[in-house]
């Protein structure tokens, strides 16, 4: 899989790394995503401002960009989650949706790996039988 040029060309933009013959997040990212997946009682993310800080922290852990998010992004998260959404909706989002998204992100490297291992076995939706 690490020989696939199409995969290697996108890896710098995704943040996942090749370890042996598999893809995975860097360790600090895994730890942060696991904490987020446990919900607000474990990660403390219960507001737009705290979500902004968590996203900023993840970006730094991924080393994808040295540029910090704009201060207006912080304002936007705060405005949306703390003022525009009702308290009930916001609480539900931080308790249910955010942990589910973090769990999905934890699966992303293995889903990407599965895709690239099996991509050549299908042509126009028809299985060809050719697998790596």
Secondary structure, 3 states (H helix, E strand, C coil): CCCCHHHHHHHHHHCCEEECCEEECCHHHHHHHHHHHCCHHHHCCCCHHHHHHHHHHHHHHHCCCCCCCCHHHHHHHHHHHHHHCCHHHHHHHHHHHHHHHHHHHHHHHHHHHHHHHHHHHEECCEECCCCC
